Amino acid sequence: MKRAQEDSRAHNRKLSEVTKNPRVTTKVSKGPLAPINISVRAYVQTSEPGCLVHGVHGKTPQSRLQKMFPPSSGVENMLFYTITEGKEQVPISYFTSALKRTGLHPSDPRLKDCMEKLQQAVQESVGEVMMDRDLFHRCVGGNIVLLIQAFRKKFIIPEFDEFTQKIDEIYNTVQNQNDGKVADYIPQLAKFSPELWGVSLCTVDGQRHSVGDTKQPFCLQSCVKPLQYAIAIHEAGTEAVHRYVGKEPSGLKFNMLSLDDEGPHNPMVNAGAIVISSLIKVNSWSLVCFVKKMAGHEYVGFSNATFQSEKETGDRNFALGYYMKEKKCFPPGADMIDSLDFYFQVGLPAKSGVSGAILLVIPNVMGVMCWSPPLDRVGNSVRGIHFCQELVSLFNFHNYDNLRHFVKKQDPRRQDGGDWNNSVSNLMFAAYTGDVSALRRIAMSSMDMDLKDYDSRTALHIAAAEGHIDVVRFLTDTCKVNPFIEDRWGNLPVDDAMQFEHEEVVKVLKDYQQSCRQQKTQLTEAAHSPKLDAIDGML
C-alpha cells in the first residue's frame, strides 16, 4: 500500500512537470462580424444564405434531458458554465461574443427566439443585465441542440475563430493590390471608390464572418445568374428549363451572339440568362423578396439608377434578344422586351463581374463573396481573384488537393488536438489542477471522460488523489464516469482518496458507488449508466 501511495504521488508530480496547460486560448476576431447578404441588382452588405442552411435546431425534449441528466447538473447547466468559464453570471455581451467565436451571429434566424428573449430582459431591466443560469435556461431552451453543436465544435469549421484570423490575414495581404480599373462604361458603377474591399463568408452550418467594407451597398451584377437559374429551376423544374437553355460551355465570350443548336449554351452566358428571365414568373420586387428569403431576411435592395444605366448601355443584350427571338428561343407567350427589362433589373450586365463582385462556392463547406471595384483586363476583380488564389494556396479547398498527397495545406475542417496522447494529457492535467472549466470544455467536445493514462488511471483517480471535491462531483454527477475502474496497482478512485485522507471526497465516492450499484440492478445488461456522450445519440 505504501509503494502504491509513493507511485501515485510520483505520477502526479511527473504529470505536473511534463504536462503544460492544455487549454487553447483564442482571441475574438477583430473587425466587424456583419451578416452576409445576397443582393439582386442592388444594395448589399455581402451574402448570407441563412435560410438555405438550417443546421440542427429545434427544441430538445426536456423529458429526455431530465432522464439523462439530473436537473441540478443538466446539460444546460454544463453548457452555461462552459460559456461563462465557471462564473455564475456574465454580461449578455459576453454571451454574444462567445457565440461569435463559434461562428454563430446574433442575427442568425435560428437564434431569433433566443435573441428576442434577451432583448426583452434588457428592456425590462433598469441597470445592466447579467446572464445567470435562470435567464440562460429561459432564453436558450429552444436552441440547446444548436448551441451544444457549436460549443462542442461540431460545425464544419470547428476552430472558427482561428480560421477567421487567417482569412483576415489574407484580406490584409490582398488589400495592398492597387492594380485594375473601376468599370466606367456604366455611369452608376463608375462612382465607386477603388479603395473599397470586403469579404464575407457563410459555412454550411451557418457560421459567418465578414471583414472590410461589407456594409457598403453594391450591385451583385452577374453573380445573380446562378440565383436566377435556381429560381427558374424552383418554379419550372429542371426539365422545363433545359428545354430552352443548354448545359454545356460555349467556349466563347459570355456576351457573344452565338447559339448552340438554336438555343443558348448555358444559363451563365448572357443569352442563357435572358432566356432564364423569360421563364421566371415573378417581377423584380418579387425576386428581391425571394432572394431576401434565401439570404436569411438580411438586407437586399434594388438600384433603379443602375438599372437605367444598364438599359441605356445594353445594346449588345438587345441584339442578343432579337437574335434569339428570330430563332424562336423564347418559350411560348414570352415577351422579349419584358424579359430584357427583367434581365437588366436583376443585375446582369454586358460584362461579367463588372461591379467587382465574385461569388465563390466551396462545395459542402461554405460560400464566399468578395467585392472590390477595380477590374483586371478581362473584367474580374483584381483583389477578388488574388484572394481566391491565396485561399486555395493556404487551405486544401481545391477539387484535386486530396489527390495530391504531397501538398501540405491546412484543412480547417479537422480539429486540432485530436491525437489520443494529447487528449489524455489535457484531461489528466485538468483533473490534477482542479480546473472544472477546462473539464467542461473537454466533456462538451464529446471526449470519453473515462480515458486512462499509461498507469490505467482515470481523471477520477487523479482528482480523488488531489482532493479536488468540485472535480469529483462534476465527473460523477454530470459526466457519470465509472467509479469501479482499477489502475495498474488495483486501486479504485475511492482508494486514492482514502490513501491521501480526503474524507469529503471519500464520502462522495462511496455514495456514488452505492448509487451505481443500485442502478446496475435496475438496468438490463444492455443498458448502462447514462454518460455525457449520450448527447451524441440525442443529436
MOKAFEN-V488978 format. One record per residue. N is the residue number from 1. SS is DSSP state (@ for helix, = for strand, . for the rest). PHI is phi as a letter, one per 20 degrees, with the letter a starting at -180 (NA if undefined). NEAR is the number of other C-alpha atoms within 10 Angstrom. Layout:
N,SS,PHI,NEAR
N,SS,PHI,NEAR
This chain:
1,.,NA,9
2,@,f,8
3,@,f,9
4,@,f,15
5,@,f,16
6,@,f,10
7,@,f,14
8,@,f,20
9,@,f,16
10,@,f,12
11,@,g,14
12,@,f,16
13,@,f,12
14,@,f,11
15,@,f,15
16,@,f,15
17,@,f,8
18,@,e,10
19,.,e,13
20,.,e,11
21,.,g,13
22,.,e,16
23,.,f,14
24,.,e,7
25,.,e,6
26,.,c,12
27,.,e,9
28,.,f,14
29,.,f,19
30,.,f,10
31,.,n,11
32,.,f,13
33,.,d,19
34,.,f,21
35,.,f,27
36,.,e,29
37,.,c,29
38,.,d,32
39,.,d,31
40,.,d,33
41,.,l,29
42,.,b,24
43,.,e,20
44,.,b,23
45,.,e,28
46,.,a,34
47,.,c,31
48,.,c,33
49,.,f,27
50,.,g,29
51,.,e,17
52,.,e,14
53,.,d,16
54,.,e,13
55,.,m,15
56,.,d,17
57,.,b,16
58,.,o,13
59,.,e,13
60,.,e,16
61,.,g,11
62,@,f,10
63,@,f,9
64,@,f,10
65,@,f,16
66,@,f,14
67,@,f,11
68,@,f,19
69,.,c,20
70,.,f,12
71,@,g,12
72,@,f,12
73,@,b,15
74,.,f,19
75,@,f,23
76,@,f,22
77,@,f,17
78,@,f,22
79,@,f,21
80,@,f,23
81,@,f,20
82,@,f,22
83,@,f,20
84,@,e,19
85,.,l,16
86,.,n,16
87,.,f,13
88,.,f,12
89,=,b,19
90,=,b,17
91,=,f,13
92,@,f,18
93,@,f,12
94,@,f,14
95,@,f,16
96,@,f,14
97,@,f,17
98,@,f,17
99,@,f,18
100,@,f,19
101,@,f,23
102,@,e,24
103,.,o,25
104,.,e,25
105,.,d,22
106,.,g,17
107,.,e,15
108,.,g,19
109,@,g,17
110,@,f,23
111,@,d,19
112,@,g,13
113,@,f,15
114,@,f,20
115,@,f,18
116,@,f,12
117,@,f,16
118,@,f,19
119,@,f,13
120,@,f,11
121,@,f,16
122,@,f,15
123,@,f,11
124,@,e,9
125,.,d,10
126,.,e,8
127,.,d,8
128,.,f,9
129,.,e,19
130,=,d,19
131,=,e,22
132,=,d,17
133,@,f,18
134,@,f,10
135,@,f,15
136,@,f,21
137,@,f,16
138,@,f,12
139,@,e,20
140,@,d,21
141,@,g,18
142,@,e,19
143,@,d,19
144,@,f,20
145,@,f,20
146,@,f,24
147,@,f,22
148,@,f,20
149,@,g,22
150,@,f,24
151,@,e,20
152,.,e,20
153,.,l,19
154,.,d,20
155,.,f,23
156,.,g,20
157,.,d,25
158,.,f,22
159,.,e,20
160,@,f,25
161,@,f,19
162,@,f,17
163,@,f,17
164,@,f,22
165,@,f,16
166,@,f,14
167,@,f,22
168,@,f,19
169,@,f,12
170,@,f,18
171,@,g,23
172,@,f,15
173,@,f,14
174,@,f,19
175,@,f,19
176,.,f,10
177,.,f,13
178,.,d,12
179,.,f,12
180,.,n,17
181,=,b,17
182,.,f,21
183,.,g,23
184,.,c,12
185,.,f,13
186,.,d,21
187,.,g,15
188,.,f,18
189,@,f,21
190,@,f,15
191,@,f,12
192,.,f,17
193,.,f,12
194,.,f,18
195,.,e,13
196,.,f,16
197,.,a,24
198,=,b,22
199,=,c,26
200,=,c,27
201,=,b,27
202,=,b,27
203,=,e,24
204,.,f,21
205,.,e,24
206,.,n,25
207,.,f,26
208,=,c,30
209,=,b,30
210,=,c,27
211,=,b,22
212,=,n,20
213,.,e,19
214,.,e,26
215,.,d,19
216,.,e,14
217,.,f,17
218,.,b,26
219,.,e,30
220,.,f,30
221,@,l,26
222,@,f,29
223,@,f,25
224,@,e,22
225,@,g,25
226,@,f,14
227,@,f,19
228,@,f,25
229,@,f,22
230,@,f,14
231,@,f,21
232,@,f,21
233,@,f,18
234,@,f,12
235,@,e,15
236,@,d,14
237,.,n,12
238,@,f,13
239,@,f,9
240,@,f,14
241,@,f,21
242,.,e,17
243,.,f,11
244,.,d,21
245,=,c,24
246,.,f,18
247,.,c,12
248,.,d,11
249,.,f,14
250,.,e,17
251,.,m,7
252,.,c,11
253,.,f,12
254,.,f,19
255,.,d,17
256,.,f,14
257,.,e,17
258,.,b,18
259,.,c,20
260,=,d,13
261,.,l,8
262,.,m,13
263,=,b,21
264,=,f,29
265,.,f,24
266,.,a,24
267,.,f,25
268,.,e,24
269,.,e,21
270,@,g,29
271,@,f,27
272,@,f,26
273,@,f,25
274,@,f,28
275,@,f,28
276,@,g,29
277,@,f,28
278,@,f,23
279,@,e,24
280,.,e,20
281,.,e,12
282,.,c,16
283,.,e,13
284,@,f,17
285,@,f,14
286,@,f,11
287,@,f,20
288,@,g,22
289,@,f,15
290,@,f,17
291,@,f,25
292,@,f,23
293,@,f,18
294,@,f,20
295,.,e,23
296,.,m,23
297,.,m,20
298,.,e,25
299,.,f,23
300,.,c,24
301,.,c,21
302,.,c,21
303,.,d,18
304,@,f,12
305,@,f,12
306,@,f,21
307,@,g,24
308,@,f,17
309,@,f,17
310,@,f,25
311,@,f,19
312,@,f,10
313,.,d,15
314,.,d,18
315,@,f,12
316,@,f,14
317,@,f,24
318,@,f,17
319,@,f,13
320,@,f,21
321,@,f,23
322,@,f,14
323,@,f,16
324,@,f,23
325,@,f,16
326,@,f,10
327,.,e,12
328,.,l,13
329,.,e,20
330,.,e,23
331,.,f,17
332,.,g,9
333,.,n,7
334,.,f,14
335,.,e,12
336,@,f,20
337,@,f,13
338,@,f,13
339,@,f,21
340,@,f,22
341,@,g,18
342,@,f,21
343,@,g,27
344,@,f,25
345,@,f,26
346,.,e,29
347,.,n,25
348,.,e,31
349,.,e,27
350,.,e,22
351,.,b,18
352,.,f,22
353,.,m,23
354,.,f,28
355,.,e,30
356,.,n,33
357,=,e,29
358,=,c,25
359,=,d,21
360,=,d,15
361,=,d,14
362,=,d,13
363,.,g,12
364,.,m,10
365,.,c,16
366,=,a,19
367,=,d,20
368,=,c,22
369,=,d,26
370,=,d,25
371,=,b,30
372,.,b,27
373,.,f,29
374,.,f,27
375,=,d,24
376,.,e,18
377,.,f,9
378,.,d,10
379,.,n,18
380,.,d,22
381,=,f,27
382,@,f,22
383,@,f,30
384,@,f,28
385,@,f,20
386,@,f,16
387,@,f,21
388,@,f,16
389,@,f,12
390,@,f,16
391,@,f,17
392,@,f,15
393,@,f,15
394,@,e,15
395,=,d,15
396,.,e,19
397,.,e,18
398,.,f,12
399,.,g,10
400,.,d,9
401,@,f,15
402,@,f,11
403,@,e,8
404,.,d,9
405,.,f,9
406,.,e,8
407,.,f,11
408,.,e,12
409,.,d,14
410,=,e,13
411,.,d,14
412,.,f,18
413,.,f,17
414,.,e,12
415,.,e,14
416,.,f,11
417,.,m,12
418,.,f,10
419,.,f,9
420,@,f,10
421,@,f,12
422,@,f,14
423,@,f,16
424,@,f,21
425,@,f,20
426,@,f,21
427,@,f,27
428,@,f,29
429,@,f,25
430,@,f,24
431,@,f,27
432,@,f,24
433,@,e,16
434,.,m,20
435,.,e,17
436,@,f,22
437,@,f,20
438,@,f,23
439,@,f,25
440,@,f,24
441,@,f,21
442,@,f,20
443,@,f,21
444,@,f,23
445,.,e,18
446,.,m,16
447,.,f,17
448,.,f,17
449,.,f,23
450,.,e,21
451,.,g,17
452,.,d,20
453,.,e,15
454,.,f,10
455,.,d,13
456,.,m,16
457,.,e,23
458,.,e,27
459,@,f,27
460,@,f,33
461,@,g,28
462,@,f,28
463,@,f,28
464,@,f,30
465,@,f,26
466,@,e,22
467,.,m,23
468,.,e,22
469,@,f,18
470,@,f,15
471,@,f,27
472,@,f,27
473,@,f,20
474,@,f,18
475,@,f,26
476,@,e,19
477,@,f,18
478,@,e,23
479,.,e,27
480,.,l,21
481,.,f,25
482,.,e,18
483,.,e,20
484,.,d,12
485,.,f,18
486,.,e,17
487,.,e,17
488,.,f,12
489,.,e,15
490,.,n,10
491,.,e,17
492,.,e,20
493,@,g,28
494,@,f,23
495,@,f,18
496,@,f,24
497,@,f,25
498,@,f,17
499,@,g,18
500,.,e,15
501,.,l,15
502,.,e,18
503,@,f,14
504,@,f,14
505,@,f,26
506,@,g,23
507,@,f,14
508,@,f,16
509,@,f,24
510,@,f,14
511,@,f,12
512,@,f,19
513,@,f,17
514,@,f,11
515,@,f,11
516,@,f,19
517,@,f,11
518,@,f,11
519,@,f,14
520,@,f,14
521,@,f,9
522,@,e,11
523,.,e,11
524,.,f,9
525,.,f,8
526,.,f,5
527,.,e,10
528,.,b,12
529,.,g,15
530,.,f,15
531,.,d,20
532,.,f,23
533,.,f,17
534,@,f,13
535,@,g,17
536,@,g,9
537,@,f,6
538,@,f,11
539,.,f,12
